[in-house]
Amino acid sequence: MSKPSLKHPVGRVRWVGMAEGISYIALLGIAMPLKYMADMPMAVKITGSAHGGLFVLLMLVTAGAWGSKALSTKDSALVVLASLLPFGPFLIDRRLAKDEAGD
């Protein structure tokens, strides 16, 4: 698998997707248990805010890649759908890497 390039619209989607995926896993796997088991609600507030910002950024870079025709409508929809699943961005990265290399 190739390393994503920030110069390419699909590469930006891949980078932000990875960050969003990591933040989602951190929210569910670290922050939520800390909130409920260790009475640390601030963990969810911080991690949740970071995840929310990254989610919005992912939607923006996906819209930009779709608007510039670097991503098809189908692949853009897959990115949106994958962002709703904890490991989704990691599962579609190989497909996005092919789109990035194809241009």
C-alpha positions in Angstrom: 0.0 0.0 0.0 1.4 3.4 -1.0 1.8 6.3 1.3 -0.9 9.0 0.8 0.2 12.3 -0.7 -1.2 15.6 0.7 -0.7 17.1 -2.8 -3.4 14.8 -4.3 -7.1 15.2 -3.3 -7.6 11.5 -2.7 -4.4 11.5 -0.7 -5.8 14.1 1.6 -9.0 12.0 2.0 -6.8 9.1 3.0 -4.8 11.1 5.5 -7.8 12.7 7.2 -9.7 9.3 7.0 -6.9 7.6 8.9 -6.8 10.4 11.6 -10.6 10.3 11.9 -10.6 6.5 12.2 -8.0 6.6 14.9 -9.9 9.3 16.8 -13.1 7.1 16.5 -11.3 4.1 18.0 -9.8 6.2 20.7 -13.3 7.6 21.5 -14.9 4.2 21.7 -12.0 2.2 23.2 -10.3 4.7 25.5 -12.5 7.7 26.3 -15.8 6.0 26.8 -14.4 3.4 29.2 -12.6 6.2 31.1 -15.9 8.1 31.3 -17.9 5.3 32.7 -15.4 3.2 34.6 -13.1 5.9 36.0 -15.5 8.8 36.2 -13.5 10.9 33.8 -16.1 12.6 31.5 -13.5 15.1 30.3 -11.9 12.3 28.3 -15.0 12.0 26.1 -15.4 15.8 25.8 -11.8 16.2 24.5 -11.7 13.0 22.3 -15.2 13.6 21.1 -14.5 17.2 20.1 -11.3 16.1 18.2 -13.2 13.3 16.5 -16.1 15.6 15.5 -13.7 18.1 14.0 -11.9 15.4 12.1 -15.2 14.0 10.8 -16.2 17.4 9.5 -12.8 17.8 7.9 -13.2 14.4 6.3 -16.5 15.4 4.8 -15.0 18.6 3.5 -12.0 17.0 1.8 -14.2 14.2 0.4 -16.5 16.8 -1.1 -13.5 18.6 -2.5 -12.1 15.4 -4.0 -15.5 14.5 -5.5 -15.9 18.1 -6.8 -12.5 17.9 -8.6 -13.5 14.5 -10.1 -10.6 12.8 -8.2 -13.2 10.6 -6.5 -16.3 9.0 -8.1 -19.7 9.4 -6.6 -19.6 5.8 -5.5 -16.2 6.1 -3.8 -17.3 9.3 -2.1 -20.3 7.6 -0.8 -18.1 4.8 0.5 -16.0 7.2 2.3 -19.0 8.7 4.0 -20.4 5.3 4.9 -17.0 4.0 6.1 -16.6 7.1 8.4 -19.6 5.8 10.4 -17.9 2.5 11.2 -15.0 2.4 13.7 -12.6 0.6 11.3 -14.2 1.8 8.1 -11.5 4.2 6.9 -8.9 1.5 7.3 -11.0 -0.9 5.2 -11.4 1.4 2.2 -7.9 2.8 2.2 -6.7 0.2 -0.3 -9.4 1.2 -2.7 -8.6 4.9 -2.3 -4.9 4.2 -2.8 -5.8 2.7 -6.3 -7.8 5.9 -7.0 -4.9 8.0 -6.0 -2.4 6.0 -8.1 -4.8 6.0 -11.1 -4.5 9.7 -11.7 
